[in-house]
Amino acid sequence: MKTRFKAHHPDSKDYDQRFRVLHVSTPLTWRGGERQVHALFLQLHREGIMNYILCPKGSALAGKFNR
């Protein structure tokens, strides 16, 4: 698992610097857990909380962010 995504640079003033969240997802497929991680990532981003996703390269979740 080497793929890491982040929405903005960590020093961006758009983010609440008190929180940093790392979501870890190991499946290669797209199921309920991956859907939940994706939705949570997007919502936290909208709320101004820095968050990252660690998932396998080539996974369905990685594909959602590589479009």
C-alpha positions as CSV (number, residue, x, y, z in Angstrom):
1,M,0.0,0.0,0.0
2,K,1.8,3.1,-1.2
3,T,-0.8,5.4,-2.6
4,R,-1.6,8.5,-0.5
5,F,-4.0,11.3,-1.3
6,K,-4.4,14.7,0.2
7,A,-6.6,17.5,-1.0
8,H,-4.2,20.4,-0.3
9,H,-0.8,21.2,1.1
10,P,-0.5,20.6,4.8
11,D,0.4,24.2,5.5
12,S,-2.7,25.6,3.8
13,K,-4.6,28.1,5.9
14,D,-7.9,26.5,4.6
15,Y,-7.5,23.7,7.1
16,D,-8.1,23.3,10.8
17,Q,-4.5,22.5,12.0
18,R,-5.8,20.8,15.1
19,F,-7.0,17.7,13.2
20,R,-5.4,15.4,10.8
21,V,-7.2,12.2,9.9
22,L,-5.7,9.1,8.1
23,H,-8.2,6.7,6.6
24,V,-6.8,3.2,5.9
25,S,-8.5,0.9,3.4
26,T,-6.9,-2.4,2.2
27,P,-9.4,-3.9,-0.2
28,L,-8.9,-3.6,-3.9
29,T,-12.7,-3.7,-4.6
30,W,-15.4,-1.1,-4.2
31,R,-17.9,-2.0,-1.4
32,G,-19.6,-0.4,1.5
33,G,-16.5,0.4,3.6
34,E,-14.8,2.1,0.7
35,R,-17.9,4.1,-0.1
36,Q,-18.0,5.2,3.5
37,V,-14.3,6.2,3.5
38,H,-14.8,8.2,0.2
39,A,-17.9,10.0,1.6
40,L,-16.2,10.8,4.9
41,F,-13.1,12.0,3.2
42,L,-15.1,14.4,1.0
43,Q,-17.2,15.7,4.0
44,L,-14.2,16.3,6.2
45,H,-12.5,18.1,3.3
46,R,-15.6,20.4,3.0
47,E,-15.5,21.0,6.8
48,G,-11.8,22.1,6.5
49,I,-10.3,19.1,8.2
50,M,-7.1,17.7,6.7
51,N,-7.4,14.1,5.9
52,Y,-5.5,11.5,3.9
53,I,-6.3,8.1,2.4
54,L,-3.9,5.2,2.5
55,C,-4.9,2.4,0.1
56,P,-3.4,0.0,-2.4
57,K,-2.3,1.4,-5.8
58,G,-4.8,0.3,-8.4
59,S,-7.6,-0.2,-5.9
60,A,-11.1,1.0,-6.7
61,L,-10.8,3.6,-3.9
62,A,-7.6,5.0,-5.4
63,G,-9.4,5.2,-8.8
64,K,-12.0,7.5,-7.3
65,F,-9.3,10.1,-6.7
66,N,-7.2,9.5,-9.8
67,R,-9.9,10.8,-12.3
